[in-house]
Amino acid sequence: MSPADLVLFEEDFRSLREILRRLRQESGASVVLLVDKNGQRITSVGDVEALDMTALASLTAGNVAATDGLARILGEREFSVLLHEGEKENIHVSIVAQRVILVVIFGDRSSLGLVRLRVRQAGAELERTFAEITQRMDREPVLHSGFEPLLAEITDEDIDRLFSE
């Protein structure tokens, strides 16, 4: 099952946001977000108003994909943690549950050691949450294939008619 196949309900978003909120608070980060490997933001907490979250999510996923290519060249399975250090802001990027990207943006009110510790703790919690979501989807497969019957009824002729009107 790919990250795009995940079906998240409101309670899933609440759980994920609570984990991110705690991580932000305990690490002193300004922004924490979850991104799928396709570059779509799942959820975020913090000072996001000043950031282009769409670009940030997309570029982060691209960065992870490029880094995966570097890992393969070097014979590594993956580089699961990336760090970008700037003059004012730093970005800590990690892969969680082999399906999502956890991004923590922090400045000098925090330290890399504290961020790494809190990311490790939150990462374990996120892994459990995604395992529960996956188990639920396995138990209730109808939930993640609900649109397939509807889409199967649409023909090429229906699409042609729609665009020719």
Order of alpha helices (4+ residues) and beta strands (2+ residues): alpha-beta-beta-alpha-beta-beta-beta-alpha-alpha-alpha
